[in-house]
Amino acid sequence: MLNDGEKGAVLQRDKETYAIVPHLPLGLITPAQLRKIADVAEKYKTTALKITSAARIAMVGLREEDIDSAWRDLDMNPGAAIGLCVRSIKACPGNTLCRLGQQDALTMGTELDTRYHGLELPGKLKMGVSGCPNQCAETSVKDLGLVGKAKGWTILVGGNAASRARIGTTLCEDLSSEEALATSARVIAYFKENAKKGERMGRFMDRVGFETFKTAVLAG
């Protein structure tokens, strides 16, 4: 039996089959990738295909002996679906595709995904990037969230939708894309260096104090 995450597989409730989750950055997928996922699902007789809250497609019900072959057929990287790491970067269409978008959420989300997806941390961390205050990427319940407004990016920290739900706290506003990326880098670095194992961003902020947190990450 595989350990959770080994070979990119997650043991299911039946304790016999596994799910694999290909990485689809920002939930963007090509027709060719969709066809490949469908073909692999049919070939290995998966139980279900589930679009997840992280905008990925979980392939559920694989037998252990089929996992390696399924990944070879997919020719896609695994998504960071479990573990203490940057799990997912969720982004709305932003001003690239949506008439309401005020900032380019897809470009920002792609850069964050390239830099941080799967990065090991003391606790799991989820990100959201919304191109306008409607927050279609559920930014207020992410550990690190960016919200696009007319004057630039607002950064929220400490949100989550776990058993003890929490709304993110505004860290700073009116940032350029370059400033938003630099601030995000300092937030992640400070969290990585100082959080306890298993601690989410919000609990970490509660422990050290928001003003201490804010001073540390904005000082650079």
C-alpha positions in Angstrom: 0.0 0.0 0.0 1.3 3.4 -0.9 1.7 6.3 1.5 -0.5 9.4 0.8 1.3 11.4 -1.8 3.6 8.6 -3.0 3.6 8.5 -6.8 1.2 11.4 -6.6 -1.6 9.1 -5.3 -4.1 9.6 -2.5 -5.6 6.5 -0.8 -9.4 6.5 -0.9 -12.1 5.7 1.6 -12.2 2.0 0.5 -8.5 1.6 1.6 -7.9 -0.2 -1.7 -8.0 2.4 -4.6 -6.4 5.7 -5.2 -7.0 9.1 -6.7 -4.5 11.1 -8.7 -4.7 14.8 -9.5 -2.9 16.2 -12.5 -1.6 19.7 -12.1 -3.7 22.2 -14.1 -2.3 25.6 -13.3 -5.1 28.0 -12.5 -7.7 25.5 -13.8 -6.8 26.3 -17.4 -6.9 23.2 -19.6 -6.6 22.5 -23.3 -8.9 20.3 -25.4 -6.1 17.9 -25.9 -5.5 17.6 -22.1 -9.2 17.0 -21.6 -9.3 14.3 -24.2 -6.2 12.7 -22.6 -7.7 12.7 -19.1 -10.9 11.2 -20.5 -9.0 8.5 -22.4 -6.9 7.5 -19.3 -10.0 7.5 -17.1 -11.7 5.1 -19.5 -8.6 2.9 -20.0 -8.1 2.3 -16.3 -11.8 2.3 -15.4 -11.7 5.1 -12.8 -14.7 5.4 -10.5 -15.2 9.1 -11.0 -13.7 12.3 -12.4 -14.2 15.2 -9.8 -13.6 18.9 -10.4 -12.0 19.9 -7.1 -12.3 23.2 -5.2 -8.7 23.9 -6.4 -10.0 23.8 -10.0 -8.2 20.5 -10.8 -9.6 17.2 -12.0 -9.2 14.3 -9.6 -9.2 10.9 -11.1 -10.7 8.7 -8.5 -10.7 4.9 -8.2 -7.4 3.8 -9.7 -5.8 0.5 -8.7 -2.3 0.7 -7.3 -0.8 -1.4 -10.1 -2.2 1.1 -12.7 -0.9 4.3 -11.1 2.5 4.4 -12.9 1.0 3.6 -16.3 -1.8 6.2 -15.8 0.8 8.9 -15.1 2.8 7.9 -18.2 -0.2 8.0 -20.4 -1.2 11.4 -19.0 2.2 12.9 -19.3 1.3 15.6 -16.8 2.8 16.6 -13.5 1.0 15.8 -10.2 -0.9 18.6 -8.4 0.2 19.3 -4.8 -3.1 17.9 -3.4 -1.8 16.9 0.1 1.1 17.7 2.4 2.6 20.7 4.1 3.3 22.9 1.1 1.8 25.4 -1.3 -1.3 23.4 -2.3 -2.9 25.5 -5.0 -3.1 28.9 -6.6 -6.7 29.7 -7.6 -7.4 32.5 -10.0 -10.4 34.1 -11.7 -10.3 35.2 -15.4 -9.3 38.7 -14.4 -9.2 41.5 -17.0 -8.0 39.0 -19.6 -11.4 37.4 -20.1 -13.9 39.1 -17.7 -15.5 42.5 -18.3 -15.4 43.2 -14.6 -11.7 42.5 -14.2 -9.6 45.4 -12.9 -6.2 43.6 -12.8 -4.6 40.7 -14.7 -5.3 37.7 -12.4 -4.2 35.1 -14.8 -0.7 36.5 -15.4 -0.3 37.1 -11.6 -1.6 33.6 -10.8 0.6 32.0 -13.4 3.7 33.7 -11.9 2.8 32.6 -8.4 2.1 29.1 -9.5 5.5 28.9 -11.3 7.3 30.2 -8.3 5.5 28.4 -5.4 3.3 25.4 -6.4 4.5 22.5 -4.3 6.9 24.5 -2.2 7.4 22.7 1.2 6.4 24.8 4.2 5.7 24.3 7.9 2.0 24.3 7.2 -0.2 24.0 4.1 -0.8 27.2 2.2 -3.4 28.1 -0.3 -3.4 31.2 -2.5 -6.1 33.0 -4.4 -5.9 35.7 -7.1 -9.0 37.7 -7.9 -9.0 40.4 -10.6 -11.7 42.5 -8.9 -13.4 42.9 -5.5 -16.0 40.3 -6.3 -13.3 37.8 -5.4 -14.4 34.9 -7.6 -11.2 33.1 -6.5 -12.5 33.1 -2.9 -9.5 35.2 -2.0 -10.7 36.1 1.5 -10.5 32.5 2.6 -7.0 31.9 1.4 -3.8 31.9 3.5 -2.5 34.5 1.0 -4.9 36.4 -1.3 -4.5 39.1 -3.9 -7.5 41.2 -5.0 -7.3 43.5 -8.0 -8.7 47.0 -7.7 -8.5 50.1 -9.9 -5.4 51.4 -8.2 -3.6 48.1 -7.9 -3.4 44.9 -5.8 -4.7 44.5 -2.2 -3.0 41.6 -0.3 -4.9 39.7 2.3 -3.3 37.2 4.7 -4.5 34.6 7.2 -7.8 33.4 5.6 -9.0 29.8 5.4 -12.2 27.8 5.0 -11.2 25.0 7.4 -13.1 23.8 10.4 -12.3 27.1 12.1 -13.0 29.4 9.2 -11.3 32.8 9.1 -11.5 35.8 6.8 -8.2 37.2 5.7 -6.8 40.4 7.1 -5.8 43.3 4.8 -2.0 43.6 4.8 -1.5 46.4 2.2 -3.2 48.0 -0.7 -2.6 49.8 -4.1 0.4 47.7 -5.1 1.8 47.3 -8.6 2.2 43.7 -9.8 5.9 43.9 -9.1 5.3 45.1 -5.5 2.6 42.5 -5.0 5.0 39.7 -6.0 7.8 41.0 -3.8 5.4 41.3 -0.8 4.1 37.8 -1.4 7.6 36.5 -1.4 8.3 38.2 1.9 5.1 36.8 3.4 6.0 33.2 2.3 9.6 33.5 3.5 8.6 34.8 6.9 6.0 32.1 7.3 8.5 29.4 6.2 11.1 30.6 8.6 8.9 31.1 11.7 5.8 29.0 11.6 5.4 25.8 13.6 4.8 22.5 11.9 1.1 22.1 10.8 0.4 25.8 11.5 -1.8 27.7 9.0 -1.0 31.3 8.2 -3.9 32.7 10.3 -3.0 30.8 13.5 0.7 31.8 13.0 -0.4 35.4 12.8 -2.4 35.0 16.0 0.6 33.6 17.8 3.1 36.2 16.7 0.7 39.1 16.6 -0.5 40.8 13.4 1.5 44.0 13.9 4.7 42.0 14.4 3.8 40.0 11.3 3.0 43.1 9.3 6.2 45.0 10.4 8.4 42.0 9.5 7.0 41.4 6.0 6.7 45.0 5.0 10.1 46.1 6.4 11.9 44.8 3.3 
